[in-house]
Amino acid sequence: MSEDLDRTVPARPEAEAQPEAEARPETGARPEAAPARASRPAVAALVPGLALVLALAVAGTAVGKVFPLVGGPVAGIVLGVLLAALRRPGARWRPGIGFASTRVLQASVVVLGSQLSPAQMVQVGVGSIPVLIGSLVVCLAAAYGIGRWLGIAGDLRTLIGVGTGVCGASAIAATAPVIGAAGVEVAYAVSTIFLFNIAAVLTFPLLGHLLGMSQHSFGLFAGTAVNDTSSVVAAATSYGRTAADHAVVVKLTRSLLIIPICLGLAWLVRRRDRAAAEATARTRLRVVRLVPGFLIGFLLMATANGLGFIPAAAHHGLGELSVFLITVALAATGLSTDLAALRRTGPRPLVLGACLWVVVSVTSLVLQFLTGSL
């Protein structure tokens, strides 16, 4: 994106008026050092936010040690939400918080790959397909029916349905340009999904213990019924390390479903509006970009573990590192909570989000029961 912006910025008039000065740089000048100097402020800008998030993560980890049923990741996001409710971090803190909620989360998923092997991933991923497909179909059908009944616009109900059924904000971001959704609709959908992500992190582990679910069963439940990757990992990690391993594989398998969904939506948009044909064609050409880079890193890490490149003695330490990184990312996610934006969303999208959240959760449990995986 930055390259596109660079190409659109017009040349400065003074640069045109002094071509000779550009052609003959001053002796001893080293213009190639400029990018390094420019990058230093950007790196320094991350420090305040990262320091704040790390402090919350350490506190959350301590709370998780005292209350194992809660766990560090859940404590981290709760502390972040509470601090954001008291006073939202200003512009000085946002670069580091944004970095932690995205890059650190991706790093935690990559490190989590060290706990699995390709054979385990195939076994878990293939075994989860009936529950994944069934939950997604029911979710999209419910989004259409309930959304129409509530009088919610088609694009908004599509975004909420895809976000709930596939992979949260990532699915919304991938779907929005395909259907031509407005920015305000994207904001509403993301706010709605985020609210129920937090609700899932706080309630699903308790529900799992209440139902007496095994580590494998809860991993499948969290991977199919929770939205964003961060919330899946947080809820499953609170339940247990094995549950987290399975939940991540199920969630990443589920995330791949966004590719056929985007292709199908692009085809529907093309039929609905032939003027969008060129845009949807470009979307098809770039569909490979829908596969996130951290998924590739996760697969590479698991492959390295399966081939024996990761010593068995390092597994425990890497697992602990992954949990701490998840706590860091969740604390940043909590700090990013905009309660005012959630209030501005209004009741109807929230009602749709709540209905879909319940529908997907119940459908996942029913399908797990019917397939003998509960």
Buried (B, 14 or more C-beta within 10 A) or exposed (E): EEEEEEEEEEEEEEEEEEEEEEEEEEEEEEEEEEEEEEEEEEEEBBEBBBEBBBEBBBBBBEBBEEEEEBBBBBBBBBBBBEBBEEEBBEEEBBBBBBBBBBBBBBBBBBBBBBBBBEEBBEEBBEBBEBBBBBBBEBBBEBBBEBBEEBEBBBBBBBBBBBBBBBBBBBBBBBBBBBBEBEEEBBBBBBBBBBBBBBBBBBBBBEBBEEEEBBBBBBBBBBBBBBBBBBBBBBBBBBBBBBBBBBBBBBBBBBBBBBBEBBBEBBEBBBEEEEEBEEBBEEBEEEBEEBBBEBBEBBBEBBBBBBEEEBEEEEEEEBBEBBBBBBBBBBBBBBBBBBEEEBEEBEEBBBBBBBBBBEBBBEBBBBBBEEBEBB
